[in-house]
Amino acid sequence: MAPKVHEAAADMPSIAVVIPCFNEAITVGKVCDDFRRELPTATVFVYDNNSTDDTASIARDHGAVVRFEPRQGKGNAMRQAFREFDADILVMVDGDDTYPAESVHELLAPVLAGQADLVMGDRLTNQSYSSENKRYFHSFGNDLVKHMIRLLYRQQINDAMTGYRVMTNTFVKCFPLLSDGFEIEVEMDIEAIDKHWRVMEVPVEYRDRPEGSFSKLSTVRDGAKVVSTILGLFKNYKPLFVFSLVSLVCFVLGLVLGIPVIGDFLRTGLVGRIPTALLAAVLCLSGLLAVSSGLILDTIVRANRKQYELTVLQRYKRVI
């Protein structure tokens, strides 16, 4: 059983700082020290995700409570942290020393004031990420995610993939984390927006990894996972929109192929291109099936959303 986070002052909520780590021996000690300095009443947890270096021992020497997560991937580490989490507020931050601990007070302020359920550290608005980050395709992936979110939800997210976040206990316990890897941030963004949680962004300074420290993020592999996650989440959360697009494509292709066949039939009374006619009919029927599937799934999603809201209300009653 996970140890309880020690009680802070009577008038202050308890805070847990969760740092998922994989081979961060170079930086994890400084990250632990920085957050223990900024939040002396908080408990710092390091979730060691099969590190082959001294990450765990260094974190322990610097005052962190170390937990081991054998299932590889940041999503798996955070899933276990969410299950064991019992404080009022959770601070999530990477162990690579790219996020300033001193900014945590600005991220905590909206949550402490009861104005937000999820606060994200925005590295992009102040241009610090673009000036420090040397990996172009990481920025491209971030832009792709936020544009897709804006397309479906009409909501602006400046930094969709930031690893620096503060969230309430209620949000954490109601968040069904399904991702295994770095796509956890995207899943959290979409879940928060789709379920109408109060989301805020606070600009933070970003600094690139120190010399000798290497990113575990694979541009191609993890980028493909993120895109796949986005498409899967959109299918789950916005099925009518997604299946309507599929239906539209099928109908357009069906009409492009079928109109000439219909024209020939009207002129000659014969169907001369039977394979083309069959393909056009199949495409149009597929379009009808797609939009019908979207309507059915949309009804299911709405019912699930109602049940989700009831679950959140019950959670709020327990917290209050």
Rosetta blueprint (number, residue, H / E / L):
1 M L
2 A L
3 P L
4 K L
5 V L
6 H L
7 E L
8 A L
9 A L
10 A L
11 D L
12 M L
13 P L
14 S L
15 I E
16 A E
17 V E
18 V E
19 I E
20 P E
21 C E
22 F L
23 N L
24 E L
25 A L
26 I L
27 T L
28 V H
29 G H
30 K H
31 V H
32 C H
33 D H
34 D H
35 F H
36 R H
37 R H
38 E H
39 L L
40 P L
41 T L
42 A L
43 T E
44 V E
45 F E
46 V E
47 Y E
48 D E
49 N L
50 N L
51 S L
52 T L
53 D L
54 D L
55 T H
56 A H
57 S H
58 I H
59 A H
60 R H
61 D H
62 H L
63 G L
64 A L
65 V E
66 V E
67 R E
68 F E
69 E L
70 P L
71 R L
72 Q L
73 G L
74 K H
75 G H
76 N H
77 A H
78 M H
79 R H
80 Q H
81 A H
82 F H
83 R H
84 E H
85 F L
86 D L
87 A L
88 D L
89 I E
90 L E
91 V E
92 M E
93 V L
94 D L
95 G L
96 D L
97 D L
98 T L
99 Y L
100 P L
101 A H
102 E H
103 S H
104 V H
105 H H
106 E H
107 L H
108 L H
109 A H
110 P H
111 V H
112 L H
113 A L
114 G L
115 Q L
116 A L
117 D L
118 L E
119 V E
120 M E
121 G E
122 D E
123 R L
124 L L
125 T L
126 N L
127 Q L
128 S H
129 Y H
130 S H
131 S H
132 E H
133 N L
134 K L
135 R L
136 Y H
137 F H
138 H H
139 S H
140 F H
141 G H
142 N H
143 D H
144 L H
145 V H
146 K H
147 H H
148 M H
149 I H
150 R H
151 L H
152 L H
153 Y H
154 R L
155 Q L
156 Q L
157 I L
158 N L
159 D L
160 A L
161 M L
162 T L
163 G L
164 Y L
165 R E
166 V E
167 M E
168 T E
169 N H
170 T H
171 F H
172 V H
173 K H
174 C L
175 F L
176 P L
177 L L
178 L L
179 S L
180 D L
181 G L
182 F L
183 E L
184 I H
185 E H
186 V H
187 E H
188 M H
189 D H
190 I H
191 E H
192 A H
193 I H
194 D H
195 K L
196 H L
197 W L
198 R L
199 V E
200 M E
201 E E
202 V E
203 P E
204 V L
205 E L
206 Y L
207 R L
208 D L
209 R L
210 P L
211 E L
212 G L
213 S L
214 F L
215 S L
216 K L
217 L L
218 S L
219 T H
220 V H
221 R H
222 D H
223 G H
224 A H
225 K H
226 V H
227 V H
228 S H
229 T H
230 I H
231 L H
232 G H
233 L H
234 F H
235 K H
236 N H
237 Y H
238 K L
239 P H
240 L H
241 F H
242 V H
243 F H
244 S H
245 L H
246 V H
247 S H
248 L H
249 V H
250 C H
251 F H
252 V H
253 L H
254 G H
255 L H
256 V H
257 L H
258 G H
259 I H
260 P H
261 V H
262 I H
263 G H
264 D H
265 F H
266 L H
267 R H
268 T H
269 G L
270 L L
271 V L
272 G L
273 R L
274 I H
275 P H
276 T H
277 A H
278 L H
279 L H
280 A H
281 A H
282 V H
283 L H
284 C H
285 L H
286 S H
287 G H
288 L H
289 L H
290 A H
291 V H
292 S H
293 S H
294 G H
295 L H
296 I H
297 L H
298 D H
299 T H
300 I H
301 V H
302 R H
303 A H
304 N H
305 R H
306 K H
307 Q H
308 Y H
309 E H
310 L H
311 T H
312 V H
313 L H
314 Q H
315 R H
316 Y H
317 K H
318 R H
319 V H
320 I L
